[in-house]
Amino acid sequence: MSDFTSNFWSVYVTAVVLGGILACLLLLWVTARKKVAASADNTTGHVWDEDLREMNNPLPMWWVGLFIITIVFGLGYLTFYPGLGNYAGKLGWSSHGQYDTEVAKANKELEPLYARFSGMSVDQVAHDPQAMAIGERLFMNNCAQCHGSDARGSKGFPNLTDGDWLHGGTPEDITETITHGRIGNMPPMGAAVGSADDVKNVANYVLSLSNSPHDSVRAALGKAKFGVCAACHGPDGKGNTTIGSANLTDDIWLHGYGEAAIINMINNGKTNQMPAWNEKFSEAQIHVLASYVWGLSNVAGGKKSVQ
């Protein structure tokens, strides 16, 4: 698909590119025909530093030749490759197409390596040193930017080593998350809860669910108002992995801890996105990566820092 939203820009780019090449040809032609009047000693009459004189010699033929070759090369390149607006070039080359070709080639070369793991269960792969070394590289190159090199996450990015899973921690759930991604949405609920005082009461009730420091009086008042939140988080506040709602009873706070952070969440909501990786990774690669992630919280020693 073209990056241009209007044909005007395609014509504009084409005119600028071809105009630049024609301008170079015109410059070469003009300089070749123009004769500068010279003195008997073949100088232009310009003198610097008392004795440095400008000679009136023509351009070296090697320089003119290179200039012409550059122009011919430019026209040839624009014939076969994109560069003139919407024109794709006779070869139909594109950076995206080359990327897809190289990825397909790399996956083809890696198929024998991953074939051994495809028939193994997640638990078996998670206990295989070679598979885990590969999974670690996949994780470090693609997942560590958000979840950290030790997979312990940070504010807004889940810790993958603690056994707490918004969308479920089974091998199937993790595979689904990596393959298709996830979008977590906590809508702004301040207006639904009530007044600012009501929101504060609910925040303290939420803190009480995990036995975190809270105002017990406000928590008691907020219990009834929590019914608005129970639709997603459940009446007991334990969340729902089907829709990715957080467990509010485990004292694990993805987006910040304390009364102020919870009030902000209730009032403003939050949207988080885990991208889908099925277009980059093959099914076998996802199997190894999912096994590695599952192993971080299910295999002895899996919680150690990934180095």
N, C-alpha and C positions, 0 to 999 in steps of 0.2 A: 504494500500500500504506500502511496506517495506521502511524503512528509508535508507536501504543499497543500494547503486548504483552498487555495485559489490559483487558477491558471496564470494569473498575473505574475505571481512570484516565479513560476517556472520560466516564463518568457523573460522576466527581468534578469534572472540568473544567467540564462542563455545569452542574452544580449551583453551582459557585463563580461562574461568569459570570452566570447568570440570578439567582442569589441577590444578587449585587452590584447588578444593575439594579433588582430588587424592593426592595432596601434603600434605594436612592436615591428610589424612588417613595414608600416608606413615610415616609422622612425629610421629603419635600416635603409629604406629606399631614398629618403630625403638626405640622409647623411652621406650616402654614396654619390648622389648627384651634386650636392652643394660643394662648390669650390671656394675656399677661403683665399682671399688675395694674400700673397706672400711676398716678402722682400727678396732681394737677390740672393740672400744667404739662406733662403727656405725657412724663415721664421715668421711668426705671426705679428711680431713687433711687441709682444708682451714680455716684460722683463721683471724678474723678482730678485731681491737681494743683490742688486747691482749687476750680476753677471749670469743669472739663471734665465735662459731664454726658452720660450715655447716653440718647438719645431712644428712645421706644417706637414706632417707625414700622414698618409692615409691609414685607416684602421688595419691592423694585421689580418691577413687572410685567414689564419687559424681562428682568430676571434670571430670574424664574420661567419666562417664555416660553422663554428659551435652555436652561434646565434641562430643560424638557419636550421641546424639540426634540432635545436631545442624547440623551435616553432613547429617543425614537422612532427617531432615526437609528441608535442602537446595535442596537435590535431589528430594524430593516430590514436593517442590515449583516449581522447573524447569520442572517437568513433567506436571503440570497443568497450569502454568502461563508462559508468555513469558520471556525469559532470555537467551536463547541459539540461538543467531543470528536471523535467519528468522523464527525459530520455534515459532508458536503462542501459544503453550500449548493446552492441551486437552479441557480446558474450553473455549478457544477462547476469553479470556478476553483482553480488551485493555482500556487504560485510556480514549481514545476518545469515545469508546462505552459506558463506564460507564457514561461519561459526558452527552452523548446524552440521555441515559436512565433517568438520574436524571433530566435533563431539561424537558423531556417529562412528567415525573411524576409531576414535579412542575407545568407545564402548565395545566395538567389535574386537579390538585387541585385548580388552580386559575380560571378555566373556569367559575364556578358559579359567581365569583366576577366580571369578565369582561363581562359576558353575558348581564347584565343590560345595559351596555354602547354600546353594538354592534348595537342595534336598534336605537340609538340616533344620531342626526346629530352632526357635529363637533361643531357647535355653542352651542348646548344643553350641550354637554360634557364639553365644555370650561367654562360653567357657573355652573357646578356641583362641589361642594366643595370636595366630596369624590373622584371623578374622577381626579380632579386637584391635590389632595394630592398624588394619585397614579402616575400621570404623572410627578409630581415633583421628586418623588423617582426614576422613570425610567430615567429621565433627569440627575439627580445628579449622578447616578451610572454609566451612560453610555455616556452622552453627555458633561458633565461639564468639562471633561478633555481637550477638545478643545475649547468649546464655553464659558467656565467660569461658575462659580456657579451662577452668575447673568444673564447668557445667553447673555452678552454684547460682547462676543468674545474678540479678540485681533488681533494683526497684523497677517494676513494670515488666520484668523478664523472669519467667519462672525458674526456680531451682529444680534441676532435673535429678538431684541426688537424694531428695528427702522423702520420696514416696507419696507426696501430695500432688494429685493430678486433677486439673480442672475438667478435663475431658476423658478421664479414665487412664489407668496405667497398665492395662493389659497389653501384651504384644500387638494384638489386633488394633487396639485404640491408638497406640503410638505409631503404628504403621499408617493408620488412617490419617493421623495428624500430619505426619511428614509428607504423605502423598498428596493430600488435598488441602492442607493448611487449615487454619481455624480463624474465625472472627469472633472475638468476645465483646459483647456489648452490654454495658450496665447503663441503662437510660437515666437521665436526671429524674430523681424521685422526690425532690424537695417539696414541690407543690402538692404531690399526692399525699405526702406524709402529714403536711400541715404547716404550722407556724415554725419560725426559727427555733422556738423553744421545744416544739415537738421533735424537730430534727435532732436537736441536742440530746433529748431524752432517748431517742432511738439509737443514737450513736453510743450512748452509755449502755443501753441494753445489749447492743452488739458486742461491746467490750466484755460484758458480763458473761456472754456465752462461752468465752475462752478463759474465764477467770482472770482476765487482765485487769489492772487497776481501773476502777470506775466509780461513779457516784451511784450508790445503791438506790437512793431515792429516785433519782432521774431514771435509772434503769427500770425500776418498777413501773414508773409512769410510761415508759417507752415501750413496754411489752405489748400493749394493745395495738399501738401504732405499727409495730413490726409486722402486723398482718399484711400490710401493703407489700412488704419485702418477701414474705413467706411464699408468694406465688412462684418465685424463682429459687430462693434459698431454702425453701421448705419450712414448715412450722417449727422444726427443731434447729434450723439454721445450719444444717449439715450439707447444704448445697445439692446440686444435681448435675452429674457428669454428662447427662444427655444434652443439656443446653450449655454446659460449661460454667455454671454458677458456682461461686466459691463456697467452700466450707468455712463458716464463720466461727466454728467451735475449736479449731485446732491451733490457734495462736500463730498462724502463718499469714503474713500480710504482704501481698504482692505489690500493692500500690501505696504503701505507707502505713505506719502504726500510730495509734493514739486518737483521741477524740477529734482533734482538728482535721486529721487526714480522713477519718470516716465521715465527718460532716461535709467535707469537700466532695467526697465521693457521692454521697447522697444527693447533694445539691447539683453537682455538675455532671455526674456520670463519667463513664470512661469507655473508650473503644480501643481494643487491642487487636492486632492482626499477626498471625503466624502465616508466612507465605507458603504456598504449595510448591513442592519440589519435584513433582512427577514429570515436569518438562525438562528438568536438568539431569535427574538421576534415573537410571534404569531400575526395573523392578528388583533386580538382584542387589543393586547398590542400596536401595531403600531397605531391603531385608537385613543387610549387614548393619546399616546405620541404626535401624530400629532396635536391633539386637544389642548394639553397643549402648544406646540410650537406656533401654530396659535394664541392662546389666549394671548401670550406674547405681541403681537403688535396689537391685535384687540379687546381685552376685557379691559374695564376700570380697571385700577390698575394692568394690566398685565405686565407693564414695571418695576414694583417695583423689588427690588433685591430678588432673590430666596434664602431663608435661610433654 
